[in-house]
């Protein structure tokens, strides 16, 4: 029987840079959660209001994301199980049911942001009203899910291709915007604030960075993809997957930074604060020309479509993991798209709906992060891939930061 390319790497038959190729993919799918439409509004508002001031917040958020996604990937490699499955084994049935319900609500909220983002992209590009645009988005998300039927490699290639389109779209806008690269460098590496409002916005960027469904999903993407035959192979697989995570998170971070940089160069320099995506689209069209606006709308559309499909896969993982139930993927897609369609049909302001989705996400983040750090710190679960002490300490620090910021965001949104 012919060896797989991954087995050939582990057996030392493939040398050099090609060794990483069989292990690329899972982190790119998880990284889509970090560039979903919910991030667009926050980054553009930050750039238009404070220029390059808060770039360092995105950089810091990305470092946290690397740690969290590496823990999730490592859990799948070490145990052959995803995070919901491990939680079900170690928590009571009632707790597992509760965790499943909140995870489903989080995924529906995520879907809301992604559906609205994709529909808004269609509206901006082709002037299609929001409800028909949302229905077209639904058809598009079904088409992307069809890739999964062709195997995980086809799906990974499809999602990676969509991420590449978003990268090119924002690279083009950044080129046209001609930012002050000296100020970009200072903003990226100099932690600072200007007043209470900048702290609140930074809290929004940090608190909304970590997506619960990406944590659940990443452990599932690595659990059976390449199975280590012993502890040594599992450690090698994790080292390769960590490279995958670094590459994917750097790309996601660059996209988020480019949003802020473009807003700083185009809007902040004119003293214009932009909080709505349609205003950003029109502002880019006026300042940089129609092609800049088209690339912005295309990036929004592609990011929304890709992230909505990834959210559907995450829903499948949490249901199977927490309660051992499974429904057809297309039925799940149909059910989870109903709330966004109803909200869009009701005529709710798109940006307000995005904020609402972030509130629900804020509620769910602790229920993914705390078990993740807890389980990866236990040797009887992780074996030789158990966290080093410093990793565990950093993990709990990140948990404390993210959970605190999300609770603060929740408080400010509801009572502020």
N, C-alpha and C positions, 0 to 999 in steps of 0.2 A: 504493500500500500504506500502510495506517495506521501511524503511528508508535507505538512502545511508549511507555509513560509515562516510562520511564527515558531513552529517546532524546529525548523532549520536554523533559525537565529539562536534559539535556546541551546541547540546541540553544537553551535559554533561553526555551522556550515556556511553562514553568511557573515561577511565582515564589513567593516567600515560604516558609512552613514546609512547604507541601505538597511541596517539592522532595525532602525526605528520605524520603517514604513509599515510593517504588519501591525504595529501597536497604535498607529495614529487613527483617530476617529471619535472615540467616546467623549473626549473632552470638548471636541468641536460641537457635538450635539448639545452637551450641557452648557457650553458657553453662550448658546443662543439666548438663554434666559437672561444673560447679562446685557443684551442689546435689544431687549424687547421695547415696544413703544412707550412703556411707562418711564423708561430712562430718558427718552427724548426731551420731554417737557422739562424735567428737572435740570438736565445739562444745559439746555438752551436758555432757561431762565437764569441759571447761575452765570453763564457767560455774558449774557446781555446786561445783567445788573451789576456784576462785579468784575467784569473783564477776565483776566487770567488768574485772578486771586485764588480760586478754589480748585485749580488743577491738581494740587497736591492731595486733595481729598479723594479724587478719582484714583490717583496712584496708590494711596494707602488702602482704598477699598479693594483694589485689585490684588494687593498682597494678601489681604484677608481671604479673598476668593480663592487664591492659589492654595492656601492652607486648608480651607474647608473642602474644596473639591478633591484635594489629594487624600484627605481622610475618607471621603465617601468612596473614591475609587479603590483605596486600600482595603476598605471593609469588604467590598465585593470580591477582590482578589484573594484575600486571606480566608474568607469563610465560604465562598461559593454561593453566598446568599446576599440579597439586597437589604437595605436598612429596614424597611417594613417587615420583612421576614424575620430578621434578627430580633426586632422589637416584639413581634408576636410571640416568639419563643421565650422571652424574658419578662414580659409583662402579662398581667391578667387579661382575660377575655374582654372584660368591660373596658379596660384601658385601651386595648387594641381597637375596639369598636369606636371609642371616642377619637383616637388618633386617626382612624380612617375617615370619620365624618369631617373632622377639621381639615384634613389633607384634601378631601374632595372640595370643600368650600374654598380653600386656598387656590386650587387649580381652576375652579370656576371663576374666581376673581382675577386670576392671571389671564384666563381666556378672555375676560371682559376687556382688559387692557390691550391684548394682542389683536382681538377682533376689531376693536374700535380703531386701533392704529392702522391696520391693513385697509379697513373700509375708508378711513380718512385719506390714506394714500391714494386710493382709487378716485375718491372725490376730488382731491387736489389735482391729480394728473389728467383726469378725463371729465371732470365736472359731473360725475355720476352721483345722484342723491345718495345719502348715507344708507338708507335701507336696501335699495338694490345693490349698492356697493358691498354691504355686509353679506348679502346672499351670494354674490360672486366670490367673496372671500371664502364662504363656506364650501363652495364647489372647489376652489383652489386648494383648500386644506385637505379635502378628500383626495385630490389628485396626488398631493405630496405623500399622504399616508399609503397610497398604492405602491410607492417605492419600497415600503417595508416588506411587501409580499415578495419582492424580488431578492430579499436577503439583506442582512444588516450592512453589507458593504455598499449596496446601491443606495440605501437610505443615508448612510454616512456621507457618501459622495454627493448626493443631492443637497443635503443640508450644508455641507462644506462649500459647495458651489454657490449657494444662496448667501452664505456669510461673505464669500469673496466679492459678490456683487455689491453688498453693503460697504465693504472695505473700499472698493473702487469708487463708489458713489461719494463717500465722504472724503476720500483722498482728492478727488476732483474738486470738490467744494473748497477744501482747505487750500489747494493750489490757487484757486481763483480769489480766495479771501485775502491772500498775502498777509498773514499774521506777523506780528513782531516776535521773531523767534527768540530774541533776548528775553523779552517779558514772558514768553512761554516757558523758557528754561527756569526762570526765577519762580514762576507760579507753580511749576511742577515739583520743585525741591525746597521751597521755603514755606513751612507751615505758618499761616497768619490769618487773621480775620479783620473785618472792618465793621464793627458794630454788631448788635444782637441779631439783626436780620441775616447777616452773613453766616452766623453760627447756626441759625435755624435752617438755612438752606444747605449748609454743609451736613447737618444732621439728616436732612432729607436724602442727600446723595449717599451717605454712608448707610443709613438705615434701610434704604430700598435696594441696596446692592445685592444682598444675599437672597436668593429665591429658594424657598423651601422645596419646590418641585424639582429643582436642579440637583439638590442633595439626594432626594429619593432616587431620582433617575440615574445618576452617575454610578451609584453602587450596583444598579441593575445592569448597566451597560458593560461593566467589567466582570460580573460574577461568573459568567460561563463563556465569555468571548474567547479567551485564551486561558486554559486551565493549567496551572502549575502542577507538576507531578510530585514535587517535594518542596520543602521550605526554601531551598536555595533557588529553585526556579521561580517561586512566587516572589521572592525578593527582587530577582532580575526583572520579572514582568512589571513589578511596581516601579522600578527605576525607569523603564521605558515609558510606562504610562505617565510618569511624572513629567517627562519631557513633553509628551502630548499635552498635558495640563498647562505647562509653562507657555508653550506656543499658542494654545487656544486663548488663554487668559490675557496674554500680551496683545493679541489681536483684538479681543473684546475691549480691553482697556484703551487701546489706540482709537477705536471707533468712538467710545464715550468721550475721550479727550478731544477728538476732532470736533464733535458736536459743540463742546464748550468753546474751543478755540475759534471756530467759525462764528459763533454768536458774539464772542468778544471782539473779533476783528470787524465784523459787519455792523452789529447793533450797538455795542457798548461805546464804540468810538463816536457814534452819532448821538449818544445819550438816550437811546431807546431801550426800554425794558420790554421784553417779549415773553409772554406767559402762555400764549396759545399757539398750537402748531400751524394752524392755517395762516396766522399773522406772520409766523416765521417763514412760511413758504412764500407768501407774497412779498415779504421784505427781502428775501434772497433774490427773488425775481427782479425786483426793482434795483437792488444794489449790484448784483453780479450777473444778471441776465437770465433769460429763460432756461438755459441749460443747467444752471446751478439749481434752480427751483425744481426742474424735472428730476435731477439726480437726488435731491432731498426727498421728494415724493416717492421716488422709486425705492430709496433706502428704507423709508417708513413702511411701504407696502411689503417689501421682501422680508424685512425684520418681523412684521406682524404675522405673515403667512408661516414663516419658518418656526417662530416661537409657539404659535398656536398648535402646530402639529406635534412639536416636542411636548407641549403640555398634555396632549391627548395620550401620548405614550406614558407619561408620568402617572396619569390617572389609572391606567391599566396596571402599573406597577404597585401603586398603593392599595388598590382593591385586592389584587391577588395576594399581596404580602400581608396586609393586616387582617383580612377576613377570609382568605382562601376562596374568593369568588372571582369569576371572570365573565365578562360580557364581550360580545364581538366589538372589535375596535371601531368599526363604522357606526355601530349603535351608540357607543360611548361618545363619538364625535358628534352625532346628531343630538344627543341629550345635552351635552355641555355647551353646545352653541345656542341653545334656546334662550338662556338668560341674556347674553349679549344682544341677540336679535330683538328681544322684547324691550330692552333698555334703549337700543338705537331707535326702534320704532316709536318709542314714547317721546322722542325728541330731546332727550337730556343732553346738555352741553357735553361734548366729547372730553374736554379737559377735566371737567368736574367728575365725570365717570372714571377717568384715569386715577384721580385722587382717591375716589371711593375704593377702587380696587386695591390701592396701596394700603389703605386702612385695614382691609381684611388680611392682606399679606403680613402686615405688622403683627397681627394677632397670631398668625401661624408659625412664625419663624422659630420661636423657642422650642416648639414641639418636634422640630427636625434637628436643630442644632444640639440640644442637650443630650438626646440619646446617641447622636453620632459621636460626640467627644467621649461620652461615658463608655460606649461599647468598644471604641478603638483603643481605649486605655486599659482594657482587660486582657490579660495574657491568655486566659482560658478560652476566650473568643477568637483572638487574633493570632495566637501562636507567636512565631518569630517576627511577625509584622506588627506587633504591639507598639504603640507609641513610645518614643523616648520620653523621658521625664519632661524635657524642655518643650517637646511637641505638645504634651498634655497641658502644660502650664499655658503655653501660647493659645492652645485651643480654648481653654476656659476664659482667658482674657478676651479673646475674640467674641465668645458667647456673651460675656458680660457687656462688652461694648455694643454689640449688635442688638441684643435684647433690650438694653437700657435705652438706646436711641430709638428703637421701634416703639417702645412704650411711650417715650416722650412725644414722638410723632403722632401716635394714636391720641394722646391727651390733647395735644395742640390742635389736631384736626377736629376733634369732637367738642372740646371746651375752649379752645384758644380763640 
